[in-house]
Amino acid sequence: YAPVSSSGYQSLLKINSNQTFQKESDDLENSILAYRFYQINPFETKIIYIKTTVQVSHSSQSKKLSEMFLLPEKYIESNDIKIKQKAKTLKQHTDYDTSKKIHLWVANHIKYSGYIKNDRGALWAFINRKGDCTEYMYLFVALCRAVGIPARGIAGYVVADNKNVFATDYHNWAECYIDGQWRVADPQQRKYMKNEDQYIAMRIISHKKRIQSGIFIGIDAPAID
């Protein structure tokens, strides 16, 4: 995945690579870079460099809302009775106060387990009271959807400035739709609508997205230093 083409706080301006690539997009504005090598000799190594330019802002940009962010799906069991009952006890007078209460509850009641290889989902995290950042994310999203607050999972990086990022920096957090804007909620890091311009979205997570292939073809570019 490349950075999301357009999200609450970011716009993807440029992608450079030292190899030819094909960029595919889905209806969530995820960007997927596909590389094809017609021949790789035995013991040969192919090194791919990718450099992206992302513009971030300190305030969320209003985006069209999809009904899918209110519905249950794989790993987001917002229609489960246990999830619905807990969400009801956390409901406040406004969506802002409710989402903040949900964030605080997840942050306080789920124990960080360290990295888990396979996704477990919201219901598993709720029952077992543990998980990694992915389970924190799924549970927050499920509780929000259970009380009618649009929410979605995000994967990417948290960066304070221009920097190289590594696979070990990859992180999951959530966004909730409050007062016409997508706002960051990161219960595993206990950050609610804080330092939002530092969150670089690489993927909007959904198991219902549709891929639209061949949006454009990348061209050969100089190797990136």
ZIDA-V996973 format. One record per backbone hydrogen bond with DSSP energy under -0.5 kcal/mol. NH is the residue of the N-H (numbers start at 1). CO is the residue of the C=O. Records with the same first field share a line. If there is no record, write none. Layout:
# ZIDA-V996973
NH = CO + CO
This chain:
# ZIDA-V996973
2 = 31
4 = 201
5 = 29
7 = 10
11 = 55
12 = 5
13 = 11 + 53
14 = 53
16 = 51
18 = 49
22 = 34
23 = 216
24 = 22 + 32
25 = 212
26 = 30
27 = 210
29 = 26
31 = 2
32 = 24
34 = 22 + 32
38 = 36
44 = 41
47 = 45
48 = 46
49 = 47
51 = 16
53 = 14
54 = 52
55 = 11
56 = 54
57 = 9
61 = 8
69 = 66
70 = 67
71 = 68
73 = 76
76 = 73
78 = 76
80 = 77
84 = 80
85 = 81
86 = 82
87 = 83
88 = 84
89 = 85
90 = 86 + 87
91 = 87 + 88
98 = 94
99 = 95
100 = 96
101 = 97
102 = 98
103 = 99
104 = 100
105 = 101
106 = 102
107 = 103
108 = 104
109 = 105
110 = 106
111 = 109 + 129
113 = 131
122 = 75
125 = 121
126 = 122
127 = 123
128 = 124
129 = 125
130 = 125
131 = 111
135 = 132
136 = 132
137 = 133
138 = 134
139 = 135
140 = 136
141 = 137
142 = 138
143 = 139
144 = 140
145 = 141
146 = 142
147 = 143 + 144
148 = 145
149 = 144
150 = 148
151 = 69
152 = 175
153 = 205
154 = 173
155 = 203
156 = 171
157 = 200
159 = 157 + 198
169 = 166
170 = 167
171 = 156
173 = 154
174 = 185
175 = 152
176 = 183
177 = 150
178 = 176 + 181
181 = 178
183 = 176 + 181
185 = 174
186 = 191
189 = 186
190 = 186
191 = 186
192 = 190
193 = 184 + 191
198 = 195
199 = 196
200 = 157 + 198
201 = 199
202 = 155
203 = 155
205 = 153 + 203
212 = 25
213 = 211
215 = 23
216 = 23
218 = 21 + 216
221 = 17
